[in-house]
Structure formats: C-alpha cells, structure tokens
Amino acid sequence: MTNMTRRAALTAAAAIPAAALLPASAARAAAHAATGPTQPKARGAKVGDLTVTALLAGTASREGDQQETFGMNVDAETFAEVSQKAFLPVDKSQFFFTPTLVRAGENVILFDTGLNSAGLMEAMSEAGATADEVTHVVITHMHGDHIGGLLTDGAPTFANAEHITGEAEMAHWSEAGGDSFEANVASLRDQFTLIGDGAELAPGITAMAMFGHTPGMMGYMLNSGDASLLITADMTNHYVWSLAYPDWEVRFDMDKAAAAETRRRVLGMLAAERMPMLGYHMPFPAMGFVEARDTGFHWTPESYQLML
C-alpha cells in the first residue's frame, strides 16, 4: 500500500503544470515568454483640468515594401536612406490604433472607436472607463479603423452618447458608401450631430478642419488654462515617413496634395507653439512634440511632460 501511494503521488505531481511549481515571478516570466511582449493599453495625461487618456485599441504589423504605402512620390534610394537613418526597415512596419478618451467636467468624450468594439472596450476597461458613461462619441473621419467600434453585435456600443462628426465627412460617405460605412455608420446616420470647422463640442474642445486624408476629417483642439493639446487623427500616419517628410505621399490620403498642405500647416503651428499632439497612428502612447527640422519636422515622443 505504501509503494502504491508513492507511485500515485509521483503520478499526480507529474500532472501538475510546470509553471505551477515555479515561484510567482518565474511563473509570470514563463507566461510572458509563451505569449510574447505586451504593453499597457491606456496612458493618461493632464491638459489643464482635462484628463486625456490614449487607448491602444489594437496594433498590426505590415510586411512588404513599405514604399507602396509611404513616400510614394520619392525614389527608392531616398526612401531607403531616410529609413536607415531612422533605424527603420523598409520591408515592414507597425501600426497603432489609438482612440482618445477625454474627461472634461461632466463630459466623457471618446474620439474614434478603433477597429472593433472588443479591442476598444479592453483598452477602456484598463483605463477604468465604461461604455455607459461616455457622453459623446466623436468620429474624426470614417475610415474603417476609426468607426469599427461604433456597434457591438449590431447594437450601438455607446447607447447613452451623442454621436458627432464633420458635416463634410458625413456628406461624402453618405454618397460614396463603402463596406465599412454601411456596416458601422449607416444604421446610426440619423443619430449623428454634424459640425463644421471651429465648432465647440464642450468648453475648451474645438473642431479644426484637417481635410485631405479624407474630404472632411477633423482634428480637435483641447484648451484648459494655459495648457493645450491637439488631437490630429490621421493628419500624419507615421512619425518618419509622414510627419518628418510632410510632402511624401501616403496611399491612404484621398487628396494627396491637400493632405500634404494640411500636414505643413498643422505641424508648423505645433512646432511654432511647442504644443503637444496626439496622433492616432503614432507609436503608443501616441503623444509627443513636433519641432521644425531641415525642410520638414521631427517627432519627440512624450515621456513624462504631460504627467507632471
């Protein structure tokens, strides 16, 4: 009976997962190795009395010749040289999808909704926010990676919120249609409040036309006390291949000349005023500063300046 008991004990021990026998820190390391690198999905900042939270609703790697998307109007040698200096491969890139949650007094304002509601709600949960408390959902423009979280299982994700977008943007997509618009916006179209350049959403939050990427894309200026931050949506799609070289054409820009003009205008203003920006596709947490450099601009990621 004693030998049988020992054999049973050894068999039972062998059945226990190895991670369970490790110290807690080693178990966490083993789990990390199994799943790969991870990063936080929410990062908060202060802009005067406003609380601004960048939400990482998703990331995606893209492989292949990146000049099929960025720098379409420059020669391959120039693109390769610029990329090498910036420590960037020319055959792959990483995209970030960053909606923004702003708490302004009693208002809880969400700018864009990511690729889908699942990724968005995961990031919102990490930020301690719920869909029910959102008072306004603002769509900067209607590309699929900005409107994908408007619905959950066919129902509005943010049932208590007023939905807002630019008048020119809604007019374009209502006529042009498209799979993403029909799937995510069409059923909500009559619920949207339409605004124009300069409209005030709430005290200190003002719409700014940034046409070019789409016919009616809007950015949003946040002002509180002496502090300001500009939400720039897809005004720039990459911190080097778009922001540093604002005249480089980007495949996603519907009017490439207008998009380049918008980049020069907005980036020039940000550099002159030393104002931080939050760009939807900038490396997470998507916030940083712009300085004029050579014939273009340079991106400096925010480290702790907006947390002081």
N, C-alpha and C positions, 0 to 999 in steps of 0.2 A: 504493500500500500504506500510505503514511504517513497519507493522508486517511482511508482506511478504518479505520485503527487509532484515529484520533482520534474518529471517529464512534462506534465501538464503545465507547470509553472513556466518552464522554459519555452514551451509552445506558445503560451499566452504572451510572454514577453516579446517573442519574435514577431507577434502580430501587431504590436504597438508601433505606430509610425515613428521613424527615427527622430523626426522633429520634436515629438512629444518628450523624448528623453533628453533633449538639449536644454541648456539654460535659456531663459526667456530671450535674452539678447541674441543668442546664437540661433534660436528658432526664428526670430524676426529676420535675421540675416539670410537664413535659408529660404524663407518665404520671399524675400526681396529678390534673391538670385533666381528663384523659379519664375517670378512674374516680370522681371526686368525693372529698369529705372522708373520711378514715379515722381510726380511733383505736385505741390499744392494746386488746388483748383479755384482758390479765391484769395485775393490780396486787396486789403483795404488801404485807403489813403484819406487824408483830410484836405479839403479845399475850403478854407474858412470854416463856416458852420456846416458845410455839406460833407457827408460821408460818401466816398466814391469807392465802389468795390468792383475790381476787374474779375470776371468769371471765366475761367477756362472751360468752355463748353465742349471742347474737342480739339484734337490735333490730328494731323495727317501728313505722312511722308509722300513725296512725289519723286519718282525716279525717271530718268531720261534726260534728254538735252533741255536744260532749263531756259535756253535762249528761244525755245519755241513759245515761252510764256513771257519772259522778261528781256528787255534790251533788244527787241525785235528789229529795231532800226539802226543797230550798230554792228560792226563787223565782228566775226568770231574771235579774232585776236584781241580786240579791245575788251570784249566780254570776259575772255579767259584771264587777261591781265588784271582787270579790276577784281575779279573773283579771287584770284590767287592772293592779291594784296590783302583782301578781307578774310583770308583763310576759309574760303567757301569752295566746295566742289561745284563743278559746272554740270554734273550729271544727277544731282539730287537736291532736294530742298525740304524744309519742314514748314508746314502751315499751322497757324494757330487761329482759333476762332474764339473771340473774346467779347461777349456781351458785357454790358456795364450796368450795375445797379447803383442808383443814386438816392440817398435818403436826404430829403430836403424838407425839414419841418414835418408836417403830417403826410407829405407826399413820398411815395416809394416808386421811383421811376426806373423802368427797365428799358435800356436801349438795345434793341435787336435780340433775337431768340435762338441763334445758333443753328446747327444742322438738324437737330431734333430735340424734342422735349426731354428725352431721357438724359442726354448729356447736360442740358441746361439745368434741369432740376437737381442733378447730382452736385453741380457746382454751387447752385443756390443753397442747397442743404448745408454744404460746408461753410457757406457764408452766414448761416443761421437765418435764412430767409425762406418764406413760403410763397407759393403762387397766390394764395388768397389775399395776402397783404399788399400785393402790387396794385398801385392805384392808376398807373399809366404805363402802357407799352408803346414805345416809340420805335418805329421802323425807319432806319436811316435810308435804306433802299431795298429793293425787292429781289435781289439775287437769292438763290436757294439757301445759302449758308447763313442768311440773316433772318429768314422767315420760317425755317424748318420747325421751330418750337412753338408756333402760334396755336397749333392744335395738338391734342392728345387723344388718340382713338376717335378722331373726328369731331371732338368737342373742344371749345375754346379752353386753352390751358389756363388763361388768366381771366376767369369769368367776371371778376369784380373790377377789372381795369378798363379805363378808357383807352382806345387804340388810336394812335396818331401817326400820320405820315405826311410827306410832302404832296401838295396838290399836283405838281408836275409829274411826280413819280407815279402816283396812282393813275393819272390820266394816261401815261404811256403804257403801263402794264395792263390796264383795263382794255386797251385796244389791241396791244400786241399779244396778250395772253401768255402761254407757255405752261409747261407741266408744273413747275414749282408754284407759280402764281395760282393756277387753277386748284392745285392740291391744298394750298395753305392759306390763301388770302381770299379767294373768290367768295367763299361762304361767309366771310366776315366783312366784305367790302362795304356794306351799308352801315356798319358799326364804326367805321373809321372817321375821325375828325381830320380834315385836310387843312394844312397850314402852308404858309409861304415864308420866304426869306425874312428874317427879323422877328418872327412870331415868338412871343414869350410863353413857354409851357408852364412855368411856375416862377416865382420870384428868383431871379438870378440865373435862369436857364433859358437861353435864346437860340433859335434856329439860325443856321448860317448856310447859305447855298454853296454847294461844292459840286456843281454839275460837271459831267464829263465821264466819270466812271459809269454812271447811268444818267438818263436825261434829267432826273430830279433828285439826286442824292443830296441829303442834308447832313451837315455836321452840327454840333451843339456846343455852345459856349457856356461854361459854368463860371459864375462870378459870386463870390461871397467875401465881404470885407475887402481886404487888399489882395486876396488870392483869386487866381483864375486857372482854369484847365480847359482845353479844347478836346472834345470827342470828335475824332476825324474820320471814323468809319473806314472806308476803303480809299480814302484820298491817296494813301500810299499802301502798297501791298507787300513791300519788302523793305527792310531798313537799309539795304545797299542798292539793290537792282532797281529800286523805285524812288526811295527817299533821297539817297545820295546823288542820284542822277535823274533829276525830275523830268528831263526831256526824253528819257528812254521810254519807248512804247511798251505797254503791257497788254497782253492779249485780252484780259478781262475788261479793259476800258472800252466802252461802246463808242465814245467820241474821243479818239486819242489826242487830238490837238487840244480840245477843251480840257481834258484831264491833265495834260502837261501844264497848261496855263493855270489851272486850279492849284496844282502842286506848287508851282513857283510863287503864286500869290499867297497861299496859306502858309507854306514853310517859311517864306520870307518874313511874314508877320510874326510867326512863332519865334524865329531867330532874333528878330529885332526887339521883341518884348520879353525875351527869355522866359516864355510861357511854356509850361509842360503840356504835352498832348497825350492822349490815349488812342492808339490806333488799333483797329480790330485785328489786324494780322501781324502786328509787331510781336517779337518774341515775348512770351508771357513774363512779367505781368502787364506787358503792352504799354506801359507808361514810360515817358522819357522826355528828353530835351533835344532841341534842334539848334545847331549853330551853322552859320554860313561858312563854307569852306571851298576854296578854289571857285569853280563855276557852279557848284552845287551845294550840298548840305551834309552834315554829319550827325549821326544819331548817338546820343549818350543815354543809355538806359537809366531809369530811376533806380537808386539803390535804397536810400532811406530818407531822402529830402522831403518827401510828402508824408512821412510818418512822424515828423518832429512836431 
